[in-house]
């Protein structure tokens, strides 16, 4: 799914890409490969990633995603969410 979105954004010259749960049903090597790809893309496009996969967030961080990103972690969701941002967000 992520590659269809990338192809579409490239074909239309879009600078913003929203990706929801990019690692669903992926094994660990594929998750890490997607993280590397997203870090590389973040240098050229604005990327918004929504995920529940804490391991994937760790892979993004290991490869430098948060150097040029704002990370927000919703710790709970009850109508008044507790949101953590910055380096302590993970």
N, C-alpha and C positions, 0 to 999 in steps of 0.2 A: 503494500500500500504506500509506503513512504516514497518508493521510486516513481510511482504514478504521480504523486504530488510534486516531486522534484521536477519531473519532466514537464508537467503542466506549468509550473512556476517559471521554468526556464523558457518555455515556448512563448510565454506571454510577457516576459520581462518583469515578473512580479518581485518585489523586494521584501515581501512579508510571507512567511510560511507558518501556518498553525498546524501542529502535529499532535494528535490525540492518541495516547497510549501506543507509541510506536513499537513497543517490544512484546506486545501480546502474542503468546504462543511461540516466542523465539527462544532458542537455546542460548547458553552463556556466550559462546564465541560470536554468535550473530548479534547479541545485545551489545557486546563490546565494539563490533564493527559499525553498528548503527551509531553508537556514541561518538566514535572517531569521525564518522561522516558528518554528523551534526556539528561537531566542534569546527571542522574544516569549513562547513557551509556558513557558520555564524560569522565568519570574517567577511562574508559578501552579502548576507541577507539578515533581516530581522527574523528571529525564530521564536515562536512561542511553543513550549512543550508542556503538555499536560500528561502526567503519569502517576500511577500508584506504585510503580516499581522502584523501591528504594535502592536496589542493586544498580539499576540503570542510572539513577541519579549519581551514585558513587562513580560509575564509569565515566559519566559526563565530567564530573569534577576531576577525576584522575587525568583526563586528557585536556583539561584547561578550559572547559566551557564557562566556568564562573569567572574567568579573568575578564571577559567582555560581556557578562550577563548579570541580570538581577534574578536572584532565585528567591521564590516565595514558597514556603512550606505551610500548608494548612494542617495544623496539628489536630484540630477537631472541627466538626461541622455540626452545629446545632441551631442554626439561624443567626448566630453571632460568633463567627469563626475566630479562633485564635490563629493569627498569622505571624510566622517568624520570617524575617528577611535578612539578607546579608550572609556573611560567612557562617553564622551559627544556624542557618536554615536547614542544615542536614545533620 
